[in-house]
Amino acid sequence: VQLQASGGGLVQAGDSLGLACTNSGSTFSYYTMGWFRQAPGRERDFVASIKWRGGNTVYTDSVKGRFTISRDNAKNTVYLQMSSLKFEDTAVYYCAAAPASLGFAAVRYGRNYKYWGRGTQVTVSS
C-alpha cells in the first residue's frame, strides 16, 4: 500500500476544499481508510474514516456536517470534501489505511492504521 494525499492549499474561512488520497499499491478495497490531521504544536488527531464498502463513516465531532469522506474503490481513491472551513481546520492532513476488520470503536486511533501517506497542508485564513 502506497498512499499519496493531494489537494491541500490556502483558502479563506468559509471556503470549501477537497482532498484526495490515492493508493498505488495493493488492493485498495479491503482497507478501512481514515483521514487524520496535525496542527502545529499538537498531536495528530482523527478526522474521519470510512469502511471498505463505503457505507459506514465516522467523523470527529468538530467536522460533522462540514466534512464528507467518501471512496471510489475502482479508482483506489478516498476523498475528504471539506466545507465551511474554519481557521482551526488548519493542519497537515494525512490519509491512512487499516485492516478492513477494524472495529467501529477503533477507527479513531492512529495506532490502528498500518499505512500512512505523506500529508498535505491545508491552511485556512481567518
C-alpha positions as CSV (number, residue, x, y, z in Angstrom):
1,V,0.0,0.0,0.0
2,Q,1.4,3.4,-1.0
3,L,-0.7,6.3,-0.2
4,Q,-0.4,9.8,-1.6
5,A,-2.6,12.7,-0.4
6,S,-3.2,15.7,-2.6
7,G,-5.5,18.7,-2.8
8,G,-4.3,20.9,0.1
9,G,-3.9,24.6,-0.2
10,L,-4.6,28.0,1.2
11,V,-8.2,29.1,1.5
12,Q,-10.3,31.6,3.4
13,A,-12.6,30.8,6.2
14,G,-15.9,29.7,4.9
15,D,-14.5,28.2,1.7
16,S,-14.5,24.6,0.6
17,L,-11.7,22.3,-0.3
18,G,-11.4,18.7,-1.4
19,L,-8.6,16.3,-0.6
20,A,-7.9,13.0,-2.3
21,C,-5.8,10.1,-1.3
22,T,-4.7,7.5,-3.9
23,N,-3.3,4.1,-3.3
24,S,-0.8,3.0,-5.8
25,G,0.0,-0.3,-4.1
26,S,-2.0,-3.4,-3.4
27,T,-5.7,-3.9,-3.4
28,F,-7.4,-0.9,-2.0
29,S,-10.8,-2.2,-1.5
30,Y,-10.1,-4.2,1.6
31,Y,-8.9,-1.4,3.8
32,T,-10.6,0.9,6.2
33,M,-9.5,4.4,5.2
34,G,-9.0,7.3,7.6
35,W,-8.1,10.9,7.5
36,F,-6.1,12.5,10.3
37,R,-4.7,16.0,10.8
38,Q,-1.9,17.6,12.8
39,A,-1.9,21.2,13.6
40,P,1.3,23.0,14.7
41,G,2.3,22.0,18.2
42,R,-0.5,19.5,18.5
43,E,-0.8,15.7,18.3
44,R,-2.2,14.1,15.2
45,D,-6.0,13.9,15.5
46,F,-8.6,11.7,13.9
47,V,-10.9,13.4,11.4
48,A,-12.9,10.8,9.6
49,S,-13.0,7.2,8.5
50,I,-14.8,5.0,6.0
51,K,-15.1,1.3,5.9
52,W,-14.1,-0.6,2.7
53,R,-17.6,-0.9,1.4
54,G,-18.1,2.8,1.9
55,G,-21.3,2.5,3.9
56,N,-20.0,3.2,7.3
57,T,-18.4,6.5,8.1
58,V,-17.2,8.1,11.4
59,Y,-16.4,11.7,12.0
60,T,-14.9,13.6,14.8
61,D,-17.4,16.0,16.3
62,S,-15.8,19.2,15.2
63,V,-16.2,18.4,11.5
64,K,-19.6,16.7,11.5
65,G,-21.9,18.4,9.0
66,R,-19.0,20.1,7.3
67,F,-16.7,17.3,6.1
68,T,-17.6,14.3,4.0
69,I,-15.5,11.3,3.5
70,S,-16.1,9.0,0.5
71,R,-14.2,6.5,-1.6
72,D,-14.1,5.1,-5.1
73,N,-12.5,1.6,-4.9
74,A,-12.3,1.4,-8.6
75,K,-10.1,4.4,-8.6
76,N,-8.2,3.4,-5.4
77,T,-9.0,6.8,-4.0
78,V,-10.5,8.1,-0.9
79,Y,-11.8,11.7,-0.7
80,L,-12.4,14.3,2.0
81,Q,-14.7,17.1,1.0
82,M,-14.4,20.0,3.4
83,S,-16.8,22.9,3.5
84,S,-17.4,25.9,5.8
85,L,-13.7,25.7,6.7
86,K,-12.5,27.4,9.8
87,F,-9.2,28.7,10.9
88,E,-8.9,25.8,13.4
89,D,-9.1,23.4,10.5
90,T,-5.6,24.5,9.5
91,A,-3.3,21.4,9.7
92,V,-1.4,18.9,7.7
93,Y,-3.9,16.3,6.6
94,Y,-2.9,12.6,6.4
95,C,-4.6,9.6,4.9
96,A,-4.1,6.2,6.4
97,A,-5.2,2.6,5.8
98,A,-6.2,0.0,8.3
99,P,-7.4,-3.6,8.0
100,A,-11.0,-3.9,6.9
101,S,-11.7,-5.8,10.1
102,L,-11.0,-2.7,12.3
103,G,-13.8,-2.2,14.7
104,F,-16.1,0.8,14.9
105,A,-14.6,2.0,18.1
106,A,-11.1,1.6,16.9
107,V,-11.1,3.7,13.8
108,R,-10.4,6.9,15.7
109,Y,-7.0,5.8,16.8
110,G,-4.0,6.3,14.6
111,R,-2.1,3.4,16.2
112,N,-4.6,1.0,14.5
113,Y,-3.7,2.2,11.0
114,K,-0.9,0.3,9.3
115,Y,-0.1,2.5,6.3
116,W,0.2,6.3,6.1
117,G,0.7,8.7,3.3
118,R,2.6,11.9,3.3
119,G,0.5,14.8,4.5
120,T,-1.0,17.7,2.5
121,Q,-1.1,21.1,4.1
122,V,-4.4,22.9,4.5
123,T,-4.3,26.5,5.6
124,V,-7.4,28.4,6.4
125,S,-7.0,32.2,6.8
126,S,-9.4,33.9,9.1
